[in-house]
Amino acid sequence: MFNQKEYQNFYDQLTYTQEQKAAIGARAAAAARKKPENKVLRFGKIAAAAACLVCVLTVTAEAAGICTPVSELLAPILGGSVAQTEVIDKIGHPVEASDTDNGVTIRADAVIGDEYNICMVFTISRDNGTPLLPEGVTADQLMEGGFDSISFGKGGHGTSYFVDAVPGDGEIQYVWVFSSDEPVNQGKASAEFRDLRTYGNAGEEGTTVLEGNWIFRVDVAYEDSSIALGGGETFEQDGMTFTITEVRVSPLAVRVAYEVDSQMQLSSAESGRMPEGDARQIELYMENVEILLNKKDGTVVDMSNSGGSLTPENGKTVCVKGNAFEEIIPLEELESVSVGGVTFPISE
């Protein structure tokens, strides 16, 4: 059950049609957009440490090539084993764009992704070499500010957070990850950042620790190394039949699409606590669907808590569910992907 603060934070991030507002479930942040005959409910899992920088990314066209090894930039964040750095260098792309304001430089380091997912990493530092943050403030205390707009696709979900990749070097990194409902549009992107602040106490705004406005253009280009695994398989769960229409995995992320043979029903929820019936609906159609990555060494990575979208239409419910991994997972380390108990082997 949500408490009042969790519920309010949840609804602060929602945009629904005027006809109905719907809840999405524990630990999810969502947005719904109006369609002619159906409603799409979109949910994204929020990182525990998120960013206060506001980023506007608007894609246009074409991409340029730069030859700096991207693993030097991303390995401290996405994994530094030999296998991981080989993957990063193969599918990633260095950016090398920056802007300076108020004595602080934000540098776009690199971008990596697949057909539906994208990860961009930025470094923030003071030009005079002094520590970036006030004494006693650490990267994990920085607060989410949100994105003004994103045009990498028509919809999706994502997360952002700060990390101190190399403690003591006077720099911090901002990591932004987005999972799109449709294939990501690669090309030129303009990024705008504004201000930086810490978390505040309940009902209070955080303290601004950096002021400024940083705007620059970056190249969004990378190699898609995702592979498709089956489709058309079914499984039974909670008295319903789920038909898997797509399973796609890459070293960066997993994506699953399926159709349920019944249409979810949500009540109106203008304010107050989330109706228990709505939370249960989200659990049945999305949260209870298990997604497991089975590694060859016996490790199991549980991706069941991924974000996604639900579209109730014509007596059925269409779902897209998936997220990026915390670290790069080379495909040669994966044995299979399991969805609702159905196993999809990954061939050599």
N, C-alpha and C positions, 0 to 999 in steps of 0.2 A: 504493500500500500504506500502511495506517495504521501509525504507530509506536505503542508501548505507551501513551504518554500520551494521544494522540488517541483511541485505542480505548477507554481507560478513561473519558475524558470523554464519549465517545459513549454508553457503556452507563450512565453515571450518570444520564442523562436519559431512559432507556427504561422503559416499563412494559408488560409482556407478560402473556399468559395463562400459567398454570403449565405447560401442555402444551409450549410452545415459546417460545424467545426467538430473535428474528431480527434480523439486522443490516440496515442501510439503505444505506450508501454514503458515499463521501467527502464531508466537510463537511456532513453531514446530522445533525440531531438528531431522534429519533423517539419515538413512543409508540404502542402497539397496545392495543386494548381488545377484550375477549372478546365474541363474538356467538354465537348458538345454533349456526350451522353454518359460519361462516367467520371469518377473521381480518382485521382492518383494520390495515395498517401505515402509520403516519403519520410524515411527516418534515417538519422545518422548517429552513430555512437560518438560521444564527445570525450576527448582525451582528458585525463586528470589534470595535467598541466597544459594549459592552452595559451594562445597568444593574444596580446592586447593590440598588436599592430593591425591596422585595418588595411587590407590588401584588395586592390581592384585589378582584375586581370581581364583584358579584353583582347581576344585573339583576332588577328586579321589573316595574313597569308604568308607563305614561304618561310623557309628556315635556312640558317647559315651553319657552316661547320667550323668547329674549333677543335684542336688536336690535343689539348692538355688532358692527361689521364684523369678521368672523372673519379676514379677510386681514391685518389689522394684527397678529394674533397668530401666524399660521401662515406668512406669506410668507417670513420669514427662514429657515424650515426647508424648506418645500415649494415654494418658487419665487416670485419677486417680479415677474415680467413682467406686463404689463397683462392678457394672456390668462389667465395663471395666477391672478392675484388675482380676476379676474371669476369663474372657476370656483370658487375657494375660497369666495368670498362667496355663491355660489349654492347649493353643496351642503354647506358646513360649518355649524357651530353653535357659538357661544361658550358657555362653561360657567359661569365666574365662581363657583367654589366653592373654598374653601381651609380649611386648618387650620394651627395654629401649635403648636409644641412645642420646648422648649429653645432659644428665641430664633430658630428657623428656621421660615419659612412655606413650605408647598407649596401652590401654586395650580393648580387645573385650568383651563387656558386655553381649550381648544377641542377639538372632536371633528369628524372628517370621515370619510366612508366611502361604501360602496355596499352592494349586497344581501348580499355575502359577506365584505366587508373593512371594517375599522375602524381608525382612527388617532386616538389621543388624545395631546395635548401638555400637559405640566405644567411650571411654572416653580418653581425652588427659590431662595430668597434669605434672607439674614439680616435680621432686623427693624431692627437698628441701623445698617444700611447698610455694614457692613464686608465684606471679601471673604468669599465663602462657603467656599472651599477653602483649605487651608494653602498657604503659599508653595511653589512648585515642583510642585504637583499640578494637573493640568488635566483637563478633562472626559473626554478620551479615555483617561485612566488609570483610570477608574472601572469596577468589575467587576460582572458579572451576578450577581444574587441569585436570580432566578427568580420565578415566580408561585405562590402557594399554591393558587389555584383560579380558574377562569374559567367563566362560565356564559352567554357570548354565543352558544353553540351547543354541540352534543353532542361536538364535536371540531374540531381544526384545528391550525394552526401559526402561529408568529409570531416577532417579534424586538423587542428594546428596546435603547435606547442613550441616552447623554448627548451633548449638543451645547451649545457655547457660542455661541448665536445672535448675540449682540451682545458681542463681546469687550470687557472693561473695564467692563461695567455692574454687575459684582458678582453676576450671576445666571447660572444654568445651566438648560438645559431637559432634560427627560426625555421621550423619544418612545417610545410603545408602539404596536406595529402587530400586528394579529391577523387571520388569514385563516381563516374558519370553513368547515367542511364543509357546514353548513346555513345558511339565511338568518339574519343577525344579528338578535338580539332587541333592539330599541331600547326605551328607557324609563329609569327611575331606576336608578342604579348607585351602590354604595358602594365607595369606594376606601380601602385601608389601606396605608401605607408604613412600613417599619421600617429604620432605620439606612442607612448609606452607607459603603462602604470601597473601597480601591484594589485593583488587582491585586497578588497575592503572587508570590513566587518559586516555582519548581517544588516542589510538595509542601507549600507553606506558605499560610496564609491571609493575605489582604491586611490592611492597616491600616485600622481604622475611623476615619473622619474626621468623621462626623456621627452623633450618637446621637439617637434620638427615635422617636416613634410618632405618625403623622398619619392621622386617619380623617375622611372627609367624604363626602357624597353628591353625585353629579353627574347632570346630565341627558344622556342619550345620544339625540341626535336629529339627523338630517341628511337631505338629499334624495338618493335613489338615482338617479344619472344613468347607470347602466350600460346597455349595449345588447347584444342577443343577435345573433350572427352565424352563421347556418346551423346545420348538424347533419345527420348521416347520411353525410357524406363519408368516404372511406377512403383509407389509404395503406399501402404495403408497406415493411417495414423489418426487417432482421435475420431474414428468413425468416418473419415474422409479419404478420398483417393487423390494422391499427389502425382502428377505427371511431370517428370523432369524434361525440360525442353532444351536446356543448355548447361553444360559444366565447362568452365574455362579456367585454367590456372597458368600462372606465370611465376617467375622468381620473385615478383613483387606482390602479387595479390591473387585472390580466388573470386570467382563470380559464378553464381548459380541462378538459373531461371526455372520456374516451375508453374504449373497451373493446377488449381484445386477445383474439384468438381462441385463446389458450393460457393455461394456469394456471401462474403462477410457483411455483417450488419452492425453499424455503429450508431449510437445515439448522439443527439446534439449535446455539446458540452461547452457552454459559453464561459463559465467560470467555476471556481470552487474545485472540489476534488474530482479526480478522474473517475467516471463511473466504473464500477467493478466489472460490469459486463463488457465494456469497451476494452479494458486491459486484458480480459480473458480472450476476446476475439483476436487481439494482436498476438497473444501467446500461441493460440491454436494455428493461425495461418502463417506465422513467421518465426517467432522466437523459439518455438519448440522444434523447428526443423533443424536437425543436427547436421553440421558440416565439419568433417574431420580430415586433416591432412596426415597421412600415415607415412612416416619416414622410414627409410631402409634400416636405420639403426634401432628401430623399435619406438622411437619418440612419436607421440601423437600431439598434433597442434590443433586445438579446438577453436574453430572459427564460427561456432554457432551463434555467438553474440554479435554478429556482423549487422551493419545497417542495410538499408535497401528501400524498396518501394512496393506498395500493394495497389492493384487496380481492380476493384470489383466491377464486373461487367457481364451482362448476358447470363446471369445465374452462376457465374464462375468467378474465381479470383486469380489474377495473374500476379506473380511475385518475382522480383529480382532482388537477390541478396548477395552481399559480398563485401569484402574489405581488403585493404592493403595489410601486409604483414608488418610486424615490428622490426624484423630484419629480413634481408634478402635470403631466400631459400633456393639454392640451385636446384633445377628440376631433376638432375641426376641423383639428388639425395632423396627424392620422393618415390615411394612405392605405389601409392594410390591416393585417391580422394574419395571419401564416403559422404553420401548425401542421403539422409533419412534411412540409413542402413544399406543403401545400394552402393556397391564399391566399383569405382572406375580405375582400373590399373593404368599406370603410366609406363608405357613401353620404352625400351631403351632407344 
